[in-house]
Amino acid sequence: MQIDLHLSPREVNALSRLDMLTEAIDCVERHLQSPITPEDVAAHCHYSLSSLQKLFRYTFHIGVADYIARRRLTAASRALLET
């Protein structure tokens, strides 16, 4: 049985943005304990910083740098609660 998926250009674009966001978040998560900048994340994911910033602002209502800072604070607070 073969399933034929016909995606509209809009659906393809949405999947592309989701892939981009997933890759960027994975990069941030892997490097929470090391110095990482939005430029580093964009370069690692092979995206422009401008595109990445727009996607983060659209999705999370904050920029990449703020996302990184908030994730670090969350990780630190969890570590304090576990001690």
C-alpha positions in Angstrom: 0.0 0.0 0.0 1.4 3.3 -1.0 0.3 6.6 0.6 0.5 9.6 -1.7 1.0 12.8 0.2 0.2 16.0 -1.6 1.3 18.9 0.4 0.4 22.4 -0.5 3.2 25.0 -0.7 1.9 26.5 2.6 2.1 23.1 4.3 5.7 22.5 3.0 6.7 25.9 4.2 5.2 25.2 7.7 7.1 21.9 7.9 10.3 23.7 6.8 9.9 26.2 9.6 9.2 23.4 12.1 12.3 21.6 11.0 14.3 24.8 11.4 12.9 25.5 14.9 13.5 21.9 16.0 17.1 22.0 14.8 17.8 25.3 16.5 16.2 24.2 19.8 18.2 21.0 19.7 21.4 23.0 19.2 20.6 25.3 22.2 19.8 22.3 24.4 23.1 20.6 23.5 25.1 23.8 24.3 23.3 25.1 27.4 26.4 24.7 29.5 28.7 26.4 27.1 28.9 29.9 25.7 26.6 30.1 22.7 25.2 33.0 20.9 22.3 33.4 18.5 24.9 33.7 15.7 26.4 30.4 16.7 22.9 28.7 16.6 22.2 30.2 13.2 25.6 29.1 11.8 25.3 25.6 13.3 21.9 25.2 11.7 22.9 26.9 8.4 20.3 29.6 8.6 20.5 33.3 8.5 20.3 35.0 11.9 17.5 37.2 10.6 15.4 34.2 9.6 16.0 32.5 12.9 15.2 35.6 14.9 11.9 36.0 13.0 10.9 32.4 13.6 11.7 32.6 17.4 9.8 35.9 17.7 6.9 34.5 15.8 6.8 31.2 17.8 7.9 32.3 21.3 7.5 36.0 21.3 11.1 36.5 22.2 14.4 36.5 20.3 17.0 33.7 20.3 19.2 35.4 22.9 16.3 35.7 25.3 15.3 32.1 24.6 18.9 30.9 25.4 18.9 32.9 28.6 15.5 31.7 29.8 16.5 28.0 29.1 19.7 28.5 31.1 17.7 30.0 34.0 15.2 27.2 33.9 18.0 24.6 33.9 19.7 26.3 36.8 16.5 26.5 38.8 15.8 22.8 38.3 19.3 22.0 39.3 18.9 24.0 42.5 15.6 22.3 43.3 17.3 18.9 42.9 20.1 19.6 45.4 
